Amino acid sequence: QVQLVESGGGLVQPGGSLRLSCAASGRLLSINAVGWYRQAPGKEREVVATIGIRGSTNYANSVKGRFTISRDNAKNTVYLQMNSLKPEDTAVYYCNAGVTWGRGTLVTVSS
């Protein structure tokens, strides 16, 4: 069974940076567009960034210019580089490819 595993979350101060990783157990990431989503307490899950099979990217307006999504098909891994983090970025971040979701990694931005 193909799985997605997120890592890299944690506690960071406002203005700081984190890099999230999404690793797949198979070739799932190389044959699907991949998305990072997030869900804050009491809010619905929302898309943060997506990357197509050929590398095209899209970002939510709230993270444009601060977050960068990238993929390394050889390593079956997709990354989300998050800079200039704000308290409102606090959420559980999930990776998605096709119909498969990871379990999420918590990002907390707080002083």
N, C-alpha and C positions, 0 to 999 in steps of 0.2 A: 504494500500500500504506500502510495506516494505521500510524503508529509512535507510540510513547511515548518521551519523552526526559526522564530525571530530571536534576536539577541541584541544587546547593546544599550538597552534602556537603563535608566537610573535617575538619580537626583542630580540636578545641575542648577546653578544660579542663573538668574536672568542675564542674558547676553552671552551665555556659554554655548558650547557645541557638544553634540553627540553624533555618533554614526551608528545607525541601526543596520543590522544584517538580516537577510532572509535566505536561509539555506534550504535547498530542496534535496530530497533523498534520491530523486531520479532526474530525468531530463525535462521535468515539468516546466522549469523556468525558460528553457531554450525554445519551447514550442508554444508558448503562450505569452500574451501580454501580461504584465505583472503590475499590481497596484499596491500602494501603501494606503491604509485607511486608519482612522483613529476614532476613538469613542471616549468622550469626556464624561464624567459622572453626571447622570441626569440628562444626557443629550444623546441624540441618535448618532449612529456611525456615519462618518463622512469620508469622502475620498480626499486624500492629501496629494498624491502624485501617482502617475502611471507611466509606464515605459513599454513601448511596443517591441515586437520581435526584432525590428530593424533599428531600434534605438530612439524612435521618436518619443518625446516626453510631453506631459501635460501636468500642470500644477493648479492646485486651488489658489484663488486670489490671495488668500490669507497667508500663504507661505512662499509666494513668488519672490525670487530674489534672495531668499534665505535658505531654502531647502534645495537639494539636488539629488535626483534619483539616477542611479546608474546600474548597469548589470555586467556581470562577468560570466558568460555562458560556460566557459571552460571550468569554472569553479561552481557552477550551478548556484550562484549567489547573486542577489540583488541588494543594493545598498540604498540607504537614505541618509545623506549627510545633512545634518540640521545645524545651522548657525544662527546666531543672534536670537536665541530662544527666548520666548516670552512666557509668562505665567499661563496665558491662555492656550499655550501648546501642550499643557499638561493633559495627558490622556493615555489610554492603552492603545498602542499602535499595532495594527495587524497587517500581515502580508496576505495577498490573494493572487492566485493564478488559476484561471479557469473556474472550476467549482470548488477548489481546495483553498482552505483558510488555515493559517497558523493559529496558535493559541494566544498570541499577543505578547508584547513586552511593554512594561509600564515606564512612561517618561513623566517625571515630575520636575517642574521648573519652579523653583522657590528659593527665596533668600533665607 
